[in-house]
Amino acid sequence: MLGFGTELNNYSRSLIRILYPPYCVLCHAYLKLEETYLCAPCVQLIQPLKAPLCLKCSEPLPPYGKNQSVCSTCRSERPYYNRGFALLRYEDPIKTIFHQVKFQKKLWLLEIFSKLIASFSSSINPNDYEMIVPVPLDARRERERGFNQALLIAKMLERSFQKDRLRISALIAKKKKVLPQSQLKRRERLENLEGAFCLKKRGQSLGKRILLVDDIVTTGSTINECAKILKEDGAECVDFFVLARS
């Protein structure tokens, strides 16, 4: 009976595909039965960042010249976070997918990155962390958008770790609306974020090893500001994870 049910489900899926053929979200070619969201050629465009990467923030390092393990920005500015992990470079076609997620509310497209997230989680020791903390949106923007993409990614990461005690903790709130960071220069980004975040309750990060999660990192100023207030609250370690960096 189980075999019959599986065959029936496959038949139904095939029939739906014939009646309502889906298309690739990037090139709009019709998808084959075994393809989901992306056609095979477009899947090959989703390539993870390759070494050498900065050990502090995952910024790609030049493959030539001085043999440096940390980028010049991290050496000069000494961010509050301990280490950062990024999976992809924020450029097309990744930009196109993110735009559809954030502004067209196609949240299911985040599943495109599920295998990369699973690969990342299997490459590190989940015992290194005690909680996952998503970077918050301000309340008004989250109401307008209907979701916080950082929280969605944090949930995917939580599932992929398969570790009962490593859970999401929404420790941070965004207490004021700020200008979009993408419109500002580096120094302006830092000033824009000053006082933008706060802890919902003090002492919850005391002595904890935290993995801070967001969707994209550019200069790292948002991540750094969140890491700062966690460290000031007594966090032992704050690393960050993002899907992409620009």
Secondary structure, DSSP 8 states (H G I E B T S, - for coil): -HHHHHHHHHHHHHHHHHHS--B-TTT--B--TT--SS-HHHHTT-----SSB-TTT--B--SSSS--SS-HHHHHH--SSSEEEEEEESSTTHHHHHHHHHHS--GGGGGGGHHHHHHHHHHS-GGG-SEEEE---BHHHHHHHSS-HHHHHHHHHHHHHT-TT-EE---EEE-S----GGGS-HHHHHHHHTT-EEESSTTTTTT-EEEEEEEEESSSHHHHHHHHHHHHTT-SEEEEEEEEE-
